[in-house]
């Protein structure tokens, strides 16, 4: 079905993954980094390491 009311609007393709807006299609390394990102240990702010 073609909507004539939206005929002047350009389509946009976006991905949920990727840190570079100039590259529309994400790569395998983008998917890998996204999967690994939540596994990184979180450091509390202002904490110091004491022996």
Beta strands, then each sheet from edge to edge (+ up, - down):
end
